[in-house]
Amino acid sequence: MKNEVRPEQKKGDDKSVDEILLSKGVSSTAQKDKTPLQVFMGSSMAFVIAMEALLIIIFGSVSAPGTFMTVSNIMSILMNSAQMIILAVGLTFVISSGYFDLSVGMNLILCSVVGAKVFKIVAGSPAQISSGQYPNMVAGILAGALAAIIIGMIGGALNAFTTSKLQLVPFIATLASMYILQGIAMVICNGAQEKLLPRVFQTYFGHAKLFGIVPYQVIAAVLVGLLLHFIMKYTRFGLHVRAMGSNRESARRAGININLNTFKIYMMMGALAGVAGLFDVSRFATTNPSGHTTDGMMAIMAVVMGGTSMKGGIASVSGTMLAVLIPVTLQIGMIVLGINSFYQLIAIGFFLIIAVYMDYVRNMRPGK
């Protein structure tokens, strides 16, 4: 066949974008011999559904009646999932492109702090804010939201610069930016929560529900996820992202602008961290500079469990959105059982090992 990528073909040979993805194993003729049910049962989606069902059964069984399996607790899981979906779908693009980002949690904190500060500056004078008056509330909300997203994009641009221009290993580059962003956030807020924010944030978005049932934050997060699913699966940008993760040098030879796309990916991730920061502020009407330390790891866990390869080139935004429920359910379930937060860190670590091993078995084991 003309378009077949032969094993003996040298790594440096020019390939089309489609050939790069085929060589990664994104499309397999072996799948054609399986029934749709067999394909589904062997997919990461089936594992995610089974794992989520198992967690629900375990926590529902061992917790006191009327604690875990309640409407309010399910709402808590959905609300926590909304913010995590925003981060995880962005990380799906980052990881599938062959990069990494440890800084998303700290970027979220910085964005929320800056957004809250800007809101208070624009919404009214210090005396008015202290007395609970916000004469310029609409302008303050718009300015704060814009500032949060711009700050997030600047944080993303920092990661893109250090990885593409300085050629640093993404793990080291984003670890450094994680400390930089956290330090800036702490300097700005002096390590304290940003208070005196209006309850209207919670009333009209943070805790508001469509028809009194579905939280607006969940609806917004799902819409963002669906948009990015479409972009990843059906646009040239999504194709280029996966091609970069499959074989960066071949992608470059195929005409993909690696540096430009790197900036696009990381800045999009930064913008999404800004959106997640706004979700956080609107939900609690305050900032949480000492929180979100595990958000990055939980999002990475969801990305990998959802079917995206740590090696790059294979992505599943829809799988990520569903897999977000696993770390969130795990966290909420342990809180309901009254388990110390230190043990929660241990559980998250173990589940992260499981997620990475799953990826190894699916995509990186010899013979795959």
C-alpha positions in Angstrom: 0.0 0.0 0.0 1.2 3.5 -0.8 0.5 5.1 2.5 1.7 2.2 4.7 4.3 3.1 7.2 6.9 0.4 6.9 8.9 -0.8 9.9 12.2 -0.3 8.0 11.4 3.3 7.3 14.0 5.6 8.9 13.0 7.9 11.7 14.1 11.0 9.9 12.1 10.2 6.7 9.3 12.7 5.9 5.8 11.6 6.8 2.3 13.0 6.4 0.4 13.9 9.6 -1.9 10.8 9.0 1.2 8.5 8.7 2.6 9.9 11.9 -0.6 9.1 13.8 -0.9 5.7 12.2 2.6 4.8 13.2 1.7 5.6 16.8 -1.1 3.1 16.7 -4.0 5.5 16.8 -5.7 3.4 14.1 -5.4 -0.4 14.1 -6.6 -2.9 11.6 -6.9 -5.4 14.5 -9.8 -3.4 15.9 -11.8 -4.1 12.8 -12.0 -7.8 13.7 -13.7 -7.1 17.0 -17.4 -6.4 17.6 -18.3 -3.0 19.0 -18.9 -4.6 22.4 -15.5 -6.2 22.4 -13.9 -2.9 21.5 -15.8 -1.1 24.3 -15.0 -3.8 26.9 -11.3 -3.5 26.1 -11.3 0.3 26.2 -10.3 2.7 29.0 -13.9 4.0 29.0 -15.2 0.6 30.3 -12.5 0.6 33.0 -13.4 4.1 34.1 -17.1 3.2 34.3 -16.3 0.0 36.3 -13.9 1.8 38.6 -16.4 4.6 39.3 -19.2 2.1 40.0 -16.8 0.1 42.3 -16.0 3.3 44.3 -19.7 4.2 44.6 -20.5 0.7 45.9 -17.6 0.6 48.4 -18.2 4.1 49.8 -22.0 3.6 49.8 -21.6 0.3 51.7 -19.1 1.3 54.4 -20.4 4.8 55.1 -23.3 5.5 57.5 -26.7 5.5 56.0 -27.8 8.8 54.6 -24.2 10.2 54.3 -22.6 9.2 51.0 -25.6 8.2 48.9 -27.4 11.5 49.2 -28.5 14.1 46.8 -26.3 16.8 48.5 -23.2 14.6 48.4 -23.8 13.8 44.7 -24.1 17.5 44.1 -20.8 18.0 45.9 -19.2 15.4 43.6 -20.6 17.1 40.5 -19.5 20.6 41.7 -15.9 19.4 42.5 -15.9 17.6 39.1 -16.8 20.8 37.3 -13.6 22.6 38.3 -11.5 19.4 37.7 -13.0 18.9 34.2 -11.8 22.4 33.2 -8.2 21.5 34.2 -8.2 17.9 33.0 -9.4 18.6 29.4 -6.7 21.2 29.1 -4.1 18.7 30.3 -5.4 16.2 27.8 -4.1 18.6 25.0 -0.8 19.1 26.9 -0.1 15.5 27.6 -1.2 14.2 24.2 1.1 16.7 22.5 4.1 15.1 24.4 4.4 17.8 27.0 3.6 17.9 30.7 2.4 20.5 33.2 2.8 20.4 36.9 1.9 24.0 37.4 -1.9 24.0 36.8 -2.9 24.0 40.4 -0.6 26.9 41.3 -1.7 28.8 38.1 -5.3 28.3 39.3 -4.5 29.9 42.7 -2.6 32.8 41.1 -5.5 33.5 38.7 -8.1 33.4 41.4 -6.1 35.8 43.6 -5.4 38.3 40.8 -9.1 38.0 39.6 -10.3 38.8 43.1 -7.9 41.6 43.6 -8.8 43.3 40.3 -12.5 42.9 41.0 -12.2 44.7 44.4 -10.1 47.5 42.8 -12.7 48.1 40.0 -15.9 47.3 41.9 -15.5 50.2 44.5 -13.3 52.1 46.9 -11.7 50.2 49.9 -14.3 51.8 52.2 -17.2 50.8 50.0 -15.9 47.2 49.7 -15.4 47.0 53.4 -19.0 47.9 54.0 -20.2 45.4 51.4 -21.0 47.9 48.7 -20.0 47.3 45.1 -21.1 50.3 43.0 -19.2 49.0 39.9 -20.0 45.3 40.3 -20.5 44.4 36.6 -17.3 46.2 35.5 -15.5 44.6 38.4 -16.7 41.1 37.4 -15.7 41.6 33.8 -12.3 43.1 34.7 -11.6 40.3 37.3 -12.5 37.6 34.9 -10.4 39.0 32.1 -7.4 39.5 34.5 -7.7 35.9 35.7 -7.7 34.5 32.2 -4.8 36.8 31.0 -2.7 35.9 34.0 -3.4 32.2 33.3 -2.3 32.6 29.7 0.9 34.4 30.8 1.7 31.4 33.1 1.1 29.1 30.1 3.3 31.2 27.9 6.1 30.9 30.5 5.8 27.1 30.3 5.8 27.2 26.5 8.9 29.5 26.4 10.9 27.3 28.8 10.0 24.1 27.0 10.2 25.2 23.3 12.7 28.1 23.3 15.0 27.1 26.2 14.5 23.4 25.4 14.0 22.4 29.1 12.5 19.1 29.9 8.7 19.8 30.5 8.8 18.1 33.9 11.5 20.4 35.2 10.2 23.5 33.4 6.7 23.2 34.8 8.0 22.3 38.2 10.0 25.5 38.2 7.0 27.5 37.0 4.8 25.9 39.7 7.0 27.4 42.4 7.2 30.7 40.6 3.4 31.0 40.2 2.8 29.9 43.8 5.4 32.4 45.0 3.8 35.3 43.1 0.4 34.4 44.4 1.6 34.3 48.0 3.4 37.7 47.6 0.2 39.3 46.2 -2.1 38.0 48.9 0.5 37.6 51.7 -0.7 34.0 52.1 -4.1 35.1 53.2 -7.6 34.5 51.7 -9.1 37.3 49.6 -12.3 38.1 51.4 -15.1 40.7 51.1 -16.2 39.3 47.8 -20.0 39.6 47.1 -22.3 36.6 47.7 -23.8 37.4 44.3 -21.0 35.2 42.9 -22.5 32.2 44.7 -26.1 33.2 44.2 -26.1 33.6 40.4 -23.4 31.1 39.4 -21.3 29.4 42.1 -24.3 27.6 43.7 -27.0 28.4 41.1 -28.8 25.5 39.4 -30.7 25.2 36.2 -34.3 24.4 37.1 -33.0 24.0 40.6 -31.4 20.6 39.7 -28.2 20.9 37.5 -25.5 23.3 38.8 -24.5 26.0 36.2 -20.8 25.2 36.9 -21.3 21.6 35.8 -23.2 22.7 32.6 -20.4 25.2 31.8 -17.7 22.6 32.4 -19.4 20.0 30.2 -19.8 22.6 27.4 -16.1 23.5 27.6 -15.3 19.8 27.5 -17.5 19.1 24.5 -16.0 22.1 22.7 -12.5 20.8 23.3 -13.5 17.3 22.3 -14.7 18.6 19.0 -11.4 20.6 18.6 -9.3 17.6 19.4 -11.1 15.2 17.2 -12.2 17.2 14.2 -9.9 20.2 13.7 -6.5 20.6 12.2 -5.2 22.0 15.5 -6.2 18.8 17.3 -4.6 16.7 14.6 -1.4 18.6 14.9 -1.4 18.3 18.7 -1.6 14.5 18.5 1.0 14.4 15.7 3.4 16.4 17.9 3.0 13.8 20.6 3.5 10.9 18.2 6.7 12.0 16.7 7.8 15.6 17.1 10.5 15.6 14.5 8.3 13.9 11.9 5.6 16.5 12.7 8.1 19.2 12.1 9.0 17.7 8.8 5.4 17.4 7.9 5.1 21.2 8.1 3.7 21.6 11.6 4.9 24.7 13.4 6.0 23.1 16.7 6.9 26.3 18.6 3.7 28.1 17.6 1.5 25.1 18.6 3.4 24.7 21.9 2.5 28.2 22.8 -1.1 27.6 21.7 -1.4 24.5 23.9 0.2 25.9 27.0 -1.6 29.2 26.8 -4.9 27.4 26.3 -4.1 25.4 29.4 -3.3 28.6 31.2 -6.6 30.2 30.1 -8.5 27.2 31.4 -6.7 27.4 34.7 -8.0 31.0 34.8 -11.5 29.8 34.2 -11.1 27.1 36.9 -9.9 29.8 39.3 -13.0 31.9 38.5 -15.2 28.8 39.2 -13.4 28.5 42.6 -14.0 32.1 43.6 -17.6 32.1 42.5 -18.3 28.9 44.5 -16.8 30.0 47.8 -16.8 33.8 47.4 -13.2 33.8 48.6 -9.8 32.6 47.5 -7.9 29.5 48.8 -4.1 30.2 48.4 -3.1 27.2 50.5 -5.4 24.7 48.6 -5.4 23.0 45.3 -2.1 21.3 46.0 -3.3 18.0 44.6 -5.4 19.4 41.8 -2.7 18.9 39.2 -2.1 15.2 40.2 -5.8 14.5 40.3 -6.3 16.0 36.8 -3.3 14.0 35.4 -4.8 10.8 36.9 -8.1 11.5 35.2 -6.4 12.3 31.9 -4.4 9.0 31.9 -7.3 6.8 33.2 -9.5 8.4 30.5 -7.3 7.0 27.7 -4.8 9.7 26.9 -1.2 8.3 26.6 1.6 9.7 28.8 3.8 9.1 25.8 1.8 11.4 23.6 -0.1 11.0 20.4 -3.2 9.4 21.8 -6.0 11.5 23.3 -9.5 11.1 24.6 -11.2 14.3 25.9 -14.5 12.5 26.5 -12.7 9.8 28.4 -11.0 12.4 30.5 -14.3 14.1 31.4 -15.7 10.8 32.6 -12.6 9.8 34.4 -12.6 13.0 36.5 -15.3 11.4 38.6 -12.8 8.8 39.9 -10.4 11.1 41.9 -13.3 13.4 42.9 -15.4 10.5 44.2 -12.4 9.1 45.9 -11.7 12.4 47.7 -15.3 13.1 48.7 -15.8 9.5 49.8 -12.8 9.6 52.1 -14.0 12.9 53.5 -17.5 11.4 54.2 -15.8 8.5 56.1 -13.8 11.0 58.1 -10.5 9.7 56.9 -7.5 12.1 57.6 -6.4 14.2 54.6 -2.9 12.7 54.9 -4.4 9.3 54.0 -6.2 10.9 51.1 -2.8 11.9 49.7 -1.7 8.3 50.0 -4.8 7.0 48.1 -4.3 9.6 45.3 -0.7 8.5 45.0 -1.7 4.8 44.6 -4.4 5.6 42.1 -1.9 7.7 40.1 0.4 4.6 40.0 -2.5 2.5 38.7 -3.3 5.1 36.0 0.3 5.3 34.8 0.6 1.5 34.8 -2.7 1.2 32.8 -1.1 3.6 30.2 2.0 1.4 30.1 0.0 -1.7 29.4 -2.2 0.0 26.8 0.3 2.0 24.9 4.0 1.5 25.9 4.5 -2.2 26.7 6.9 -3.9 24.3 4.9 -5.3 21.4 2.3 -2.6 21.4 
